[in-house]
Amino acid sequence: DQTDSNVSKTVHLGREKNDRLMSHGKTLTRLSIQHVIKSAVSAKTKPLPVHPKGGLYLLLTSEDVYVQDFCQNVCGFHYFTYPSIVGYTLPYAWVGNSAKLCPGVCAYPFAVPEYIPGLKPLKSPNGDVGIDGMVSV
């Protein structure tokens, strides 16, 4: 990849960080996502470990958070952070919960688009269309 890292055979969950107060707001840009990651790795309490070569940072947003291009062009994406913002080049991925904003777009086939009348959605395996849609991204 762009960080010269190899794909690992094994994946280990390192640590989780929660920002229930949405300290970066409910509207994020692709650039501001990097500030969310910076806050997580530089937090005063329980910062996420920094693994530029062996880690992937996964950012999951709740159903009331809008990320740039969400629902129109993307349901999620992956990239890497800029050292000028975060201090490191870290690979990351973002996936949004589309339950409120666009379930027919990003949670298909557990929700169907309004422009396809008569199409029935599949039963959501976990009973949560937004979360099941996130898993399918």
C-alpha positions as CSV (number, residue, x, y, z in Angstrom):
1,D,0.0,0.0,0.0
2,Q,1.0,3.7,0.2
3,T,2.7,3.1,3.5
4,D,4.7,0.2,2.2
5,S,2.9,-2.2,4.6
6,N,2.0,-5.8,3.8
7,V,-1.4,-7.3,4.3
8,S,-1.5,-9.3,7.5
9,K,-2.8,-12.8,7.8
10,T,-4.1,-12.1,11.3
11,V,-6.2,-9.2,12.5
12,H,-6.2,-8.3,16.2
13,L,-8.5,-5.7,17.8
14,G,-6.2,-3.3,19.5
15,R,-8.3,-0.8,21.3
16,E,-11.5,1.2,21.0
17,K,-12.1,4.9,21.6
18,N,-15.6,6.5,21.8
19,D,-16.5,10.1,21.3
20,R,-20.1,10.2,22.5
21,L,-19.9,14.0,22.9
22,M,-19.1,14.3,19.2
23,S,-16.3,16.7,19.9
24,H,-15.7,17.3,16.2
25,G,-19.4,18.0,15.5
26,K,-22.1,16.1,13.6
27,T,-20.8,17.2,10.1
28,L,-17.4,15.9,9.1
29,T,-15.3,16.4,6.0
30,R,-12.7,14.0,4.7
31,L,-10.1,16.3,6.2
32,S,-11.8,16.7,9.6
33,I,-11.9,12.9,9.9
34,Q,-8.2,13.0,10.3
35,H,-8.6,15.4,13.2
36,V,-10.9,12.8,14.9
37,I,-8.1,10.2,14.5
38,K,-5.5,12.7,15.8
39,S,-7.7,13.3,18.9
40,A,-7.9,9.5,19.4
41,V,-4.2,8.9,19.2
42,S,-3.2,11.9,21.3
43,A,-6.0,11.8,24.0
44,K,-4.9,12.5,27.5
45,T,-6.8,9.4,28.7
46,K,-6.4,6.1,27.1
47,P,-5.0,7.2,23.7
48,L,-5.2,4.7,20.9
49,P,-1.8,3.2,20.2
50,V,0.1,4.4,17.1
51,H,1.0,1.7,14.6
52,P,1.9,3.2,11.3
53,K,3.0,-0.1,9.7
54,G,0.8,-2.6,11.4
55,G,-2.4,-0.9,12.3
56,L,-5.7,0.1,10.6
57,Y,-7.8,2.8,12.3
58,L,-11.5,2.2,11.7
59,L,-13.8,5.2,12.3
60,L,-17.5,4.3,12.6
61,T,-20.0,7.2,12.7
62,S,-23.5,7.1,14.2
63,E,-26.7,7.5,12.3
64,D,-26.9,11.3,13.1
65,V,-23.4,12.1,11.8
66,Y,-23.0,13.3,8.2
67,V,-19.7,12.9,6.5
68,Q,-18.8,14.7,3.2
69,D,-20.3,12.9,0.2
70,F,-22.1,10.4,2.5
71,C,-25.3,9.0,0.8
72,Q,-24.5,10.8,-2.5
73,N,-21.2,9.2,-3.6
74,V,-20.0,7.0,-0.7
75,C,-21.1,4.9,2.2
76,G,-17.6,4.5,3.5
77,F,-14.0,4.9,2.3
78,H,-10.4,4.2,3.2
79,Y,-7.3,6.4,3.0
80,F,-4.4,7.4,5.1
81,T,-3.7,10.3,7.4
82,Y,-1.4,13.1,6.7
83,P,1.6,13.5,9.0
84,S,1.1,17.3,8.9
85,I,-2.3,16.8,10.6
86,V,-2.0,13.6,12.7
87,G,1.8,13.4,13.1
88,Y,1.9,10.0,11.3
89,T,0.9,8.3,8.1
90,L,-1.8,5.9,9.4
91,P,-4.1,3.8,7.2
92,Y,-7.8,4.3,8.2
93,A,-11.3,3.5,7.0
94,W,-14.6,5.2,7.7
95,V,-18.1,3.7,7.5
96,G,-21.2,5.6,8.3
97,N,-24.5,4.4,9.8
98,S,-27.2,5.2,7.1
99,A,-30.3,4.3,9.2
100,K,-31.6,7.9,9.3
101,L,-30.0,9.6,6.3
102,C,-30.1,7.1,3.4
103,P,-30.9,3.5,4.3
104,G,-32.0,2.7,0.8
105,V,-28.6,3.8,-0.5
106,C,-26.1,2.5,2.0
107,A,-28.0,-0.3,3.8
108,Y,-29.3,-2.1,0.6
109,P,-30.5,-4.9,0.5
110,F,-31.8,-4.5,4.1
111,A,-33.5,-1.3,3.0
112,V,-34.5,-0.5,-0.5
113,P,-34.3,2.8,-2.5
114,E,-37.6,4.7,-2.8
115,Y,-37.1,4.8,-6.6
116,I,-37.7,1.1,-6.9
117,P,-41.3,0.6,-6.0
118,G,-42.5,-2.9,-5.0
119,L,-39.0,-4.2,-4.1
120,K,-38.9,-5.8,-0.7
121,P,-35.9,-5.5,1.6
122,L,-34.2,-8.5,3.0
123,K,-34.6,-9.2,6.7
124,S,-31.8,-7.4,8.6
125,P,-29.7,-10.2,10.2
126,N,-29.3,-8.2,13.5
127,G,-32.5,-6.3,13.3
128,D,-30.6,-3.0,12.8
129,V,-30.7,-1.9,9.2
130,G,-28.0,0.8,9.7
131,I,-25.5,-1.4,11.4
132,D,-26.1,-4.3,9.0
133,G,-25.6,-1.9,6.2
134,M,-22.3,-0.8,7.7
135,V,-21.0,-4.4,7.8
136,S,-21.9,-4.8,4.1
137,V,-19.8,-1.7,3.1
